Amino acid sequence: MQVNFDGHVTEITGKPIKILRVEIRKPSTVAALAVLSNNHDARREQALEPHECAEVRATFFVKAVLAEIGKPWRASVVFIDQFGNRHKVKNCEFRSLQNNKPPVRQEPEEFPYEIADPVEKEVVSVLKAELSRYAVCGRSCGGLGSIYIIYGGHTFTGVGVGGWKPNSPLNQVIASDPEAASLESDNLKALVNFYRGLSIDEERSRFVEALLNRLDKSRGYLGVSYFIVAVLWKVGSLNDALQKVKRDLPEDDTRSWGFSNVLMLLDGLLRYRHPDFTNPMLDEIERLTHGLKEHAFSIPAKLAAIRANRLLPQDEA
């Protein structure tokens, strides 16, 4: 059975610490995944700075154990750092999701063979392909389905890790060499290429409308809202996409992360591909994040840094 440990970890020795291994004592099991995160964002550096506190999740696949129905299962969990120190947390309580959560709402589903419009049919086909990719590379590991960034030869899971060096005067909010970064996604390329191959404006309008209509909590694509926004950005309809996101996507959604995934996408793109955004686009992103209850990552700081950077002489930017 799958078991998840969620909690917080604090560095108390004054030295950078990595969690290299997590174990359950009985039955003896090593975690398949151990991730540090901030506000459920796992793109951060996977090491604790001195005296830092961060969220930690460990996922185990444990041999089924006998437990009383309706009662939590308890086990001790051991965290092992790079120095071999073992930090034991006794009697951790693991509760059944089935006992604590209401039944999962069935998402609506549409089938391409039922769609008569050939443009809309292709859009839906790729969106369904992205849903499958997000299911295996989604929020729990810091991923955004098929979308990822390559920066300086390093391939990220998702749109990049927001590493930070304390006490440094250097600009760490945006990349100083965005030409070294590229945005990759086979599904994104597929839809953009399809759009560019459309021969008349009416077909292109139907393409954009098909995507905008699915930026909605009731259409079954909430988890891949980031992908819809990325496609619309690439075809020149970012403003329409962001206005639809703010109007129709729910904030503080911790089941599908639709709105938050859009913000995560923008946060990564603004850091690594900021030349791709025009000044009006920056204004629209700022309008999206203004007054949000949803965590906006470091988007406001990135917008300020990009605008400041554009005032520098070209040879100093």
SULQUIMO-V426243 format. One record per pair of residues at least 12 apart in sequence whose C-alpha atoms are under 6 Angstrom apart, sorted by the first residue. I is the first residue (numbers start at 0). J is the second residue. Records with the same first field share a line. If there is no record, write none. Layout:
BEGIN
I: J, J
END
This chain:
BEGIN
0: 60, 61, 63
1: 59, 60
2: 58, 59
3: 57, 58
4: 56, 57
5: 55, 56
6: 54, 55
7: 53, 54, 55
8: 52, 53
9: 51, 52
10: 49, 50, 51
11: 50
13: 49, 50
14: 49
15: 47, 48, 49
16: 46, 47
17: 46, 80, 81
18: 79, 80
19: 79, 80
20: 79
21: 77, 78
22: 76, 77
23: 75, 76
24: 75
30: 58, 59
31: 58, 59
32: 57, 58
33: 56, 57
34: 55, 56
35: 54, 55
36: 54
37: 54
41: 141
42: 141, 160
43: 160, 161, 162
44: 162
71: 93, 94
72: 92, 93
73: 90, 91, 92
74: 90, 91
75: 88, 89, 90, 91
76: 88
106: 219
107: 219
119: 209
132: 144, 145
142: 156, 157
143: 157
145: 184
146: 183, 184
147: 183
148: 181, 182, 183
149: 180, 181
150: 179, 180
151: 179
158: 267
159: 267
172: 301
173: 270
174: 270, 271
177: 271, 272
180: 271
215: 247, 248
216: 248
221: 257
222: 255, 257
224: 257
225: 260, 261
228: 240
250: 293
251: 293
266: 298
END
